[in-house]
Amino acid sequence: MANELLVRAYNVGVGDCFYVRIPNGADDFHILIDCGKKGDVELLVSALEHLERKQLPPGSAAGKKRLDLLVVTHRHEDHIKGFNPDYFENIEIGDIWLSASMNPAHPQAEKTHSLHSLAQQEMRGIAAQGLALSPELEELMSLYSIRNDGAMEALRETLPAKNGLTPRYVYAGMSSKSGLTRIAKLEEAVLRVLGPERDIDGYYLGDEAAENLRAFTDAREAFAGAARASGAAPINISGADFRLLQSRMLSSAFAFAEKDSGIQNNMSVVLLIEWRNRRLLFVGDAEWHGKFREGKHNGSWEVMWEKRRKWLDAPVDFLKVGHHGSINATPRDKTKKNDYEINQILNAILPLPKRGKKPTAQALVSTERSYYKPIPEADLLVELGRRVANTRRYKSTFTRKRLDPATALSHYQEEEEAFLGKPQPQRTDLEKLLFGKDYVDVKISS
């Protein structure tokens, strides 16, 4: 419809696959933001098939469909796993935007790339040992899967070559009106990149994380020097001490990988779409850590508030809830003690309605309770439910359908029981479970 912008969140489990259709004169503009999930690819394939058949317009060649812009926020599998060139065989892509952090030649990300490379090496080494690990550690290890390499090759090389284009590595300050000219035909909207900043090492790694990198590298080299090539305990320490050292190195490796994973989240492309005085914010997995600190390991939200406040310090009409509803991905301090600035960000983009008024903004969260205990953070979703209009009280639907949420949802008693009866934004997992929806739509009128 000419006066209606569409945002569609496909149900892919723990992952993002968002489609946006922007009215643009006589010819709508079509965007896909991420396509990934944890686990198998069945839901991703289904989403892309539906997108191709039902949403995208004809391309320039017979039997082809047209996608004007593909935006990839960051390199984690729950955002890139679906970028198999075979799935895009019949789709012509007009432009590809990747986070500047995904550019292996980016001059201001050398330390960050070194950290990621080392974390990847450690995780793949542990995976090769076939150790029995907790679900949380298995999930962390999956972020460094060899499958990610194939997706990155497709995004950097195969898909661009197939479509006769060069991928654009984007960073804060770029927009469809300046520096990103290939989508100049977008007449009625502006796409603004709010993150990451170009100086990736400086803003998201900082001297603190760089010191951790050096410390871990030194410890790893010391361990390698103590161990024999065969992996047996060295002669100069006891077997018990060596096993203790191995255990500590394993623990350190996972802690190191977790830090790298957070840095990758903070280098997400954060996209602000402005259309006919409407504002839509897609934040990938951007995290918040606290107040901005110059030269330190910062979260994306505080960097944006420090450097791009002009574009954040106003209400949005739509929010893609960050990191599948994770508590560290929406700037909120529920202790209300001393992080006024964090709450200031949330109050700016999603202000609480005044007494007697109802919220008008909308939000969607692509998530799944059964996969990972802290995601989504139910208390956070209820807080967001106070600030948006498209909410559900999911507990009443469970009751009406005579379904037991404790059976349907893992970790129900710890995570959901106290909150499921309160309004919260629409979430892909429960929309599928309770209403059979393969996707959730938000429509925004001009």
N, C-alpha and C positions, 0 to 999 in steps of 0.2 A: 504493500500500500504506500502511496506517495507521501503520506503524512505520518508514517509509523515505522520506527526503527525497531528491528528485531534482534534480540540476544537469545541464543539457544545454547544451553549447557547439555551436552550429550552425557548420558549415564555410562561412564566407563570404569566405575569403581573408584579406587584411589588414583586419580589422575585428572588432567584437564583436557577438554576438547570443546572449545567454545567457537561458535559460529556467529558472526555479526553481519547483518544486512542493513546497509545504510541507504536510505532514499537519496538519489543523486540525479535530479532532473528526470529525463526519460529513461535512464539506465541505472539501476541500483548498483551499489558497490559492495563486493562480497569479500569478507575477511575470515580466515581461520586462525585462531590463536591457540597454539599447542595441539598436540595429538599424542597422548601418552597415558600409560597406566602401569600399575604393578601387576605382575602375573601374566596370564595368557592374553593373546591379542584379539580374541573373538569379538569383544565389545567394540574395540577400535575399528576393526574391519566393518562391522555392522554400521557404526556411526558414519564412516567415510562412504559406504555404499549408499546410505540414506542421503547424505549431503549431496553426492553426485546425482542421484536420481531425482530428488525432490526439491532441492534448493538452488543449485547452481544453474545459471543460464547457459545457452549454447556457446561454444567457443568458436574459433575461427575455422576449424577443420571439422569435417563431417564426423559425427559420433563423439565429439569432444565437448567437455564442459569448461566453463571459465571461472577461475578463482583469482580475484584481483590481487590479493595480498595474503601471504602466509607470514605470521609472526611467531617466532619461537623464543620463549622467554629465557630458558636456560637448559643446561645439558642433562638434567636428571631424567631417568627412564619414564617416570610418570608424567613427563611432558614431551618426550621425543620418541617414544617407542613405536608409534604408529607411522613413522616416516620411512616406510619401505617403498621404494619407487614403484613396485608392482601395484600398490594400493592407489597410486596416483596416475596410473597408465592412461586413463581417459580424461585427465584434468590438466588444463593449461594454466600455469601459474604466472601471473603478471609480475610479481615481485616477491622477494624473500627477505625478511628482516630477521637477523640473528643478533643476540646480545653481543656487544663488543668483546665480552669475555670469551666468546667462542671463537674469536679470531686468534689462531696460534701465533700470528706475527704481530699482535698488538704490542706496541713498545712499552705501554704502561701497565702490562699485566704479566711481566716475566716472572716475578716472584710468585704470583698467584698460580701461574701455570706449573711452576716447579712444585709447589705444594700439592696441587691436584695430581700431578704425575706420580709423586711419591705415595700419596694416599691410595691411588689406583693400584700401584705396584704392590703395596702392602695387602690390600683387600683381595686382590687376585691371588696372591701367594697363599693367603689364609684359605680362600675358597678351594684351592688345589689340594689342600690337606684333608678336605672332607670332614672337618670337625663338626660335632653336634653343637649348635648354637641356639640361643633364644630367638623367638620371632623378631624381636627388635633388632638384634645384631644381624640376622639374616636379611632383614630389610635394608639396613645400612649397607651391607655388602653388595646387595643387588644394584645399588646406585653406581657401582663401578664395574658392572657386567660387561663382558666383551661385546654383548649385543649393542651397547651404547655406541661402540665404535662404528658399527654399520650405519646407525641412524645419523651420526655426525658426518660420515662420508656422504650419505645421501643428501644431507642439507647443505654441505659445503661444495659438493662436486656434482653428484649424479643428477639431482633435480634441477640445479641451475643450468647445467649443460643441456639437459633435455629441453629446457624452456628458453635457451638462448639468452641467459642473463647472468649477472654476477651478484652473489648475495651481498646484502648491505649489512655491515656490522654497526649497529646503531647504539647511540649513547645519549645521555641527557642533553637537551638543548636542540636536538634535531626535531624536525617536524615535516609534515607533508607540504608545508609552505616554504621550507628553506632546507636545501641540502638533500632532499629526498624527492627528486623531480620526476621519477618514473611514474608516480601516481598523481601527476598534475591534473588529470581529468576528474579527480575528486573535487567537486565544486561546492558542495553544500556542507562540508565538514572539514575539520582540521584534526589531524592525528599528531599528538605531541608525545615525545619520549621524555619521561621524567626520571628514568633510571635505566641503567647504572650511569654514574659519572664516568667520564673518559679516563680519569686517573684511577684505575681499578686498584692497583697496589696501594696507593696512598689512602684511599677512602675506606676500602673494605678489608684490606689485609693489615696495614699499619705496622708499626714497629713491634707491637705486642705479639701479633701472630707470626711475624717474621722471626722473632726470637724463639717462639715455639717450634718453628720449622727447623731452626738450627739445633735446638736442644734434642729434638727427636732424631735428626740426622746423626748427631754425635752419639746418642744412645744406641742407635741401630748399628753404627759402625763398630762400637765397642762390643756389642753382642756378637756381631759377625766375626770379630777378631777372636772372641773367646770360644766360639764353636768350631768344631771340626767340619770339614767339608761334608762328611757323611751325616752330620747332624747329631752325632753322639756327644756325650758330655766331655768337655776337655779335661785333661789330666790335672790341671792346676786348681780346679774347684770340684767340690763334691757333686754327686749326681743330684742330690736334693737341692743344693744351691743353684745348680744349672736349671733344674725344672722350675724353680722359683723365678729365676731370671727370664725363662721362656714365658711364664705366665704374666710377668710384669710387662714384657715386650708386647704380648698379645693385647693386654689391656691398654697399653699406650697406643698401639696401632689403631684400635677402635676409637679411642678418644681423639686421636689425630685426624682420623677419617671423618668423625662427627664434626670437628671444627671446619674441615674443608667443605663438607656438605653444607654447613650453614653459610659459608662464604659464597658457594655456588648459588644458594637461594638469594642472597643479597645482591647478586649480579643479574637478577631477573630483569628483563625488559618490563618496565612499568609504562603502560600506555594510557594516555588520556584522550578520549574521543570527544570532541566538541561538535555538536550538531544542533543547529537552530536553537541556540541558548540552552541546550541540554548538555550535561556532562556525565560521561561514563568512564569509570576507572577500573582498569584491569591490572592487577598487581603481581601476577605470577605467584612466586613463593617468597616475596620480599619479607624480611624479618625486621623487628625492632628490638633494640637492646637497651635503650635508655637515652640519655642526652648525648648529643653530638660531641665528639672529642677529636680535636685536630690531631692528625697523625696516628690515630689509634684504629683498632678493629671496630668499625661501626656497622650498625644495621642499616638497611636501605631506607627505612622510614625516616630515621633521624637525619640521614644525609639529604634526603629530599626536602625535609622541613628546613634544613639549614641552607640548601642551595637553590631549591625550586619552590619555595613557599608561595610565591606568587600564584602558582597553579594549584596548590593544595588547599590554600586558606579560603575555601568557599565550599558550600554544599555540593555534593554530587547527586545525580539522579539515579545512578546505578553503581553498585560496587560488586566486583567479583571478589568474594571473600578469599583472602590469601591462604595458601598452603593447606587447602582442604579443611579449613576450620581450625588449624593449629593455633594454640594460644599465643605463640611467639610471632604470629604473622599479622596481627591486627593491633595497632598501637593503643593499648589500654592498660592502665595500672589499676587493678581492682582493689588494691590496698588503700588507695586514696591518701597515701601518706605524703610523699614528696616528689612524685613524678608528674607535676602539673603539666609540663610540656607535652608529655606523651598523651594525656587525656585531651589536651588542647588540639592535637591532630585529629583524633576521633571526633571530637565535638565540632571541628571545622568541617569535616567531610560528611559526617552523618549526625547532625545536631539532634538532640532530643526535642520532640515537638513541644511547643508552648502549651500551657494548661488549656484544655478544651479543644485542642487541635489534634489532628492525626498526622502521622508521618506520610510523606509522599514519595520518598526515595524507595528504590527496590534493590534487592541483592539476591545472589545465587551462590550456593556453595556446592562444588563438585567433591563428593566425599563418600566414605563407606566406613561404618562403625566396625564391622567385623574384622577388618584387616589389622588395625593398629590401635592399641588401647587409647592413647591420648588424642587421637584424631577421629572425629572432631571434638573440640573442647565444648561440651554442652553448655556450660555456664556462659561462655563467650557468645554462643549462638543466641541464647536467651537475651543477653544484653543487646545484641544487634537487632533482635526482634522488637525491642522497644523503639528502634530508630528507623525501621523500614515498614513498608505497607504490605508487601506480599509475604505474609506469615502463615504458618500452620500451627495448630495444636495437635500434634501427631498422636498423642495418647488417646484422644477421643476417637480417632479413626481405628486404632488398634481395638478399642473396646467395641465399637460398632461392628467391626468385622470379626469379632470374637477371636482375635489373635493374641497370643501371649508375647509381649515384647521381650520378656526375659529369655524366651526360646529363640526368637528371631534375631536378637541383637546380642552379640558377644559383649562382655563387660557391662551389661545393662545395669546391674545393681550399683557398680562403682561410678559409672559415667553418666547414665541417662535417667535413672529412675526419678530423681528429684526435679528433672527439668523437662521431661517429654510432654507434660501437660501444659507447658507455657508456650506462648507464641515465639517462633523462631523462623528465620528465613527458609525459603524452600531449599531442600537439599536433595541431590539426585538419588541417594540411596533409598530414602524413605518414599520418595515420589514413585520410584520403581516398585518397591516392596508393597506399598499400600494401594497405589493407583495404576500400576502396570505401565508407567510412563518410561519410554526409552530416552526421553529428553524433557527438559523443562524450559519453557519460553518466558521471556519478559518482553513486553511490547511497550515502547516509549513513544508517545505522540508529541508532535511539535506544538 
